[in-house]
Amino acid sequence: MSYPMEQALATLRAADERLAAVIEQAPFCDMGTRDQRDPTAQNLFQSLLRTIVYQQLSGKAADTIHGRVAALFPAADPTPEGVLTLDDETLRGAGLSRNKTLAVRDLAAKTLDGTVPPLAELEQLDDETIIQRLSQVRGIGRWTVEMLLMFRLRRPDILPVDDLGVRKGFMLAYQLDGMPNARQLRDHAECWRPYRSVASWYMWRAVELYS
């Protein structure tokens, strides 16, 4: 899925004066178009595998471990079948923690049993159904699926209310005395529909602009 960013920005500017100010000061948001150069863009299993590997790690360390995990497979092309042929020692040797090893195995098993559907099938489902389906995988929570919806599936109307950066950006952009709770953020964001993903992206930029 993709959506016209100029239309999204025009809608948000008209709906919310404070958000319009952030949009004017921040870089142009290009998240509405899928980058076909991304090697995992069309492979849901590999995208989720990468997400698990990168959890709670710095970019450089995560890049290294992800590269080592990929190298365990022919042509550096991980598959669920391939994961299940590897023992824990091999996966741990590539740098995965015990919990991440269990999560990767669970992802592989749930991909093969259909809990995690093929990307083409997933794209036909609504946002909440996708969150419910993918959250059944060990190590994959709501926030992780929301990021996948925003940046992989390019869904335009995702609001990650539990994201610290979005909440902090909202506090700064709207000059609040404290961090908004999930309900406050959700209530205000009604005026951002149907482009809450884009508005959330600008809340992250607000942290950079106003901190």
Helices and strands as residue ranges (DSSP letters): H 5-15, H 17-25, H 44-54, H 59-70, G 74-76, H 80-85, H 88-93, H 98-112, H 119-122, H 127-134, H 142-151, H 164-173, H 182-188, G 189-192, H 196-210
